[in-house]
Amino acid sequence: MGLFSKDIETLNDLFVHQLQDVYYAEKQITKALPKMIEKATDPTLKAGFQTHLEETEGQIMRLERVFEMHDERPKAVACPAIDGIIKEANEVAGDIADKAVLDAALIASAQAVEHYEITRYGTLIAWAKQLGRNDCAAILKETLDEEKATDEKLTSLAETTLNARAENVPA
C-alpha cells in the first residue's frame, strides 16, 4: 500500500484515482465558493466567483460523464491538497479587516485553486490520451479550458484593479 487508498498498479488505476481526487476537489470548491462570494466586496469579483460556481457545477457533471464512459461509478477520494488550499484561504480571509486587502487575498486564494485544477486536468488529459481515451480527454479539455480562462480573468482583475486598491490602504 502506497500513498493512495488502494494499491495502484496500472496507469488506468492511476487515472481513475486522479479522477476521484479532482471530483472531490470540485465538490469542495462548490462548498467554498459561496463563502468567497459572501466575503468579496468588489462587484466584479463577486460576479466572477458566482460564474465560476456555475461552471464548477458543470465541471462536476462532466467528470461524472468521464467516470461513466470509463465504466466507473463517480466516487470522490479525499484530496489533502485542495483541503489545504481552502483551509489556508479561510484562515487568511479571517485575518484581514480591510475589504480591499481581503479582495486581493480572495483572488490570490482563488488562483491557488485554479492552478491546482489546471495541473490536475492537464495530467488527466495526458493520461486519457495515453490510455487511448481521446473521448475522455476531449471532455476533460473543456474543463481545462474553463479553468485557464478563469485564471486569466482573475489575473486581469487583480492586476488592473484589486491589487492597486489593496496597495493604497493606509497602514
N, C-alpha and C positions, 0 to 999 in steps of 0.2 A: 504494500500500500504506500503510495507516494503522497504528494501534496493534495491530491484530489480525493473525493468521497469514495471512489472505487478505482480499482486499477484501470489505467488507460493503456491499452495495448496497441491500438491502431490509430492512424490518422483520422479515420471515421469516428472512433471513440472520442478523440480529442475535439473534433469538430462539434459533435453533439454536446460535449461538456461545455465548450465555449458558447454554444447557442443557449444553453441553460444559464450560464453565467450572465450573458448580456440580457437575457429575458428577465432575470432577477433585477439587473441594473435598471432596465427600462421601467419596471414596475415600481422600484424605489424612487425613480425620478418623478413618476406621476404623483407620488406622495409628497415629494419635496417641493415641486414647482408651485403648488397653491400657496405654500408658506412664503416662497420667494416673491410671488405676485403680491401678497399681502404686505410684505415688508418694503418692497420697492416704492419709491416716491416719484421717480421720473415716469411720466405717462408713456413714453416710447418704450422704456424698459419693461414696464408692466405689460404693455401690449405684446411685446416680443416674447415675454415669458408665457403669456396666455396662448399665443400662436404655437409656441413650441410644445406646450402641454397637449394641444390638439394633435400636433404632429406625432408626439410620443405615443399617444393612444393608437394612431395609425401604424406606427412602427411595431407596437406590440402585436397588432393583428398580422402584420407581415411576418414577424417571427413565428407566429402560430402557423401560418401557411407553410413556412420553410420546414418547421417540425413535421407537419403532416406530409409534405412532399418527400420527406426523408424517412417516412414511416415511423415517426417517433411521436409520442404524446408531448404536448407542451409541458415543460417542467422547469421550475426555477431552482438553481442551487445558489446558496449564499455566496455573495461576492464581497469579500472584505475590502477590496479596493474602492468600490463605489460607496460602501458604507463609511469608509474613512473620509472620502472626499465630502460626502454630505455632512458627516459629523463635524468636520473642520469648518465647513461653510456655516453651520448653525452656531458654532462656538464663536467664530469671528463676527458674525452678524449680531450676536448677542452682546458683544463688547463695544459696539460702535454707537455713539449717541447722535452724532451729526448725520443728517439724512443724505447729504451729498457724498460723504465718505462711505456711508452704508451702501449707496447705489454703486459706487466704484467697487466695493468689496463683493457685492452680489454678482456683478458682472464678471469679476475675476473667478468667483466660485463656479459660475455657470460655464465659463470657458474651461475650467479644470474638468468638469463633467464632459463637455463636448470633446475635449482632447482624448479623454479615456475612451469614449464611444468611437471616435474616429479610428483609434488604434485597433480596437476590437473588431469593428466591422471590416476594416482593411484586411486583417488576418483571416477572418471568416470567409471573405470573398476569395482570397488566395487559396485557402484550403478547399473550398467548394469547387473551384476550378480544377485543382489537383485531383480531386475525387471524381471528376467528370460530371459535376453537378452545376453546369452553367445556368440551368434554370433557377437553382437556389442562389447562385452568385448574382444573377440579374436582379432578383428581389432584394437581396442584401445591399446591392449597389444603390438602389433607390434611397434606402435609409442613409447610407454613407453620404450620398449627395446632399440630403437634407441636413445632416449633421455638419457638414462642411459649410453649407450656406448659413446655418445658424451661427457658427463660429465667426464667419466673415461679418455678419450683421452685428454681432456683439463687439467685435474688434472695432468696427467703424463707429459704433455708438460710443464706445469707451474713448477712442482717440479723438473724436470730433466734439464730444460734449462732456461726458461724465467725469473723465479724469481731470479735465481742466476745472470743473466745478469743485471737485474734491480738493484740488491743489489750492484753491482760493479760500478755503475755510481757515479762519483765523486760529492760530494756535492757542 
